Amino acid sequence: MADPRFYPSSGPQPLAAVAAAAGARIEEGLAARVFRGVAPLAEAGPGEIAFLDGRKHLDALRASRAGAVLLTAELASAAPEGCAALVVASPQLAFAQVAALFHPHPAPVRGIHPTATIGAGVTLGEGCEIGPHAVIGDGATLGARCQVGPHALLGPGVVFGDDCRIHAHASAVCCLAGHRVTLHHGARIGGEGFGFAPTPEGRFVTIPQLGRVILGDEVEVGANSCVDRGALGDTVLGPGTRLDNLVQIGHNVVTGRGCVIVAQVGISGSTRLGDYVTIAGQAGLTGHLSIGSKARIGAQAGVQGDVAPGQDVTGSPAMPVKDALRAALHLRKLGARKPSAGSPGGKPRGED
């Protein structure tokens, strides 16, 4: 069970409501059974719901005390006696939906904290919550039911749609955001891009960054991640794009829909991503690249050239996965080879 000090529960819930949230089929006569929450398969008790994602956890299922389990039709027969089998197409997705049933995001507490600073001409939609010491600049607009956490900053003229969550210490300037956008703690949106011109004397003159950041509907930006505004055009994160913590997005980067960018990734300016691109942790992309839709970039990859749609690359410099594995195997064989006589590490010539 989730700790109720941190995660208030809407439970108990009847199995009929759970099945409806998951889109699951249940046996007749089980709809009225009541459950109090969700838990991992190995820890769940009779009043809790777990999920099984693949055959490798079948032993854990057979030993589980869970009262109900979300699983695919082909594995439903493995559910132990007394455990209700909730048949779904994707157990992980269904579990996310059921967990949200028991632990929905807290609704905004309508009102403006006395310590918050609200600029002139600000428009707040119905039911917004503005937390302690939050600052909202002149002319900003927030849609309905937005939450702005403690010490968050929204600059002059920014726009956020309905049901947005701006967590503590997050900031957004020069930003236009859609509906259901989330900025996690310490996220920085719209900072000045890294652009400068050198002088003959060896100084650097900052190039004014005059663009914006556009965040599509349901974009999430992780804690302490940074998205720079465009230099002249805009930096754009397409609808549904997810940034993990500690991600750096340079000026004029554009992503398509549903991109997933994992922790400590850095993307240099003016690189463009298609739809549903995945970039694993600590990968680095140079500027002005084109990354095709559904491409996947491996962890710690160094990407210096374009990536075709649907292609998987890894390594530094990045290359197709098969080539990278072949190169790694070759290096391993070289490292394991015994040095020959007369080579570094071998016997000097002339010695027995």
Secondary structure, DSSP 8 states (H G I E B T S, - for coil): ---TTTS-----EEHHHHHHHHT-B--TT-TT-EE-EE--TTT--TTEEEE--SGGGHHHHHH---SEEEE-GGGGGGS-TT-EEEE-S-HHHHHHHHHHHHS-------EE-TT-EE-TT-EE-TT-EE-TT-EE-TT-EE-TT-EE-TT-EE-TT-EE-TT-EE-TT-EE-SEEE-TT-EE-TT-EEEE--S-EEE-TTS-EEE------EEE-TT-EE-TT-EEE--SSS-EEE-TT-EE-TT-EE-TT-B--TT-EE-TT-EE-TT-EE-TT-EE-TT-EE-SS-EE-TT-EE-TT-EE-S-B-TT-EEETTTTEEHHHHHHHHHHHHHHHHS---TTSTTS--TT--
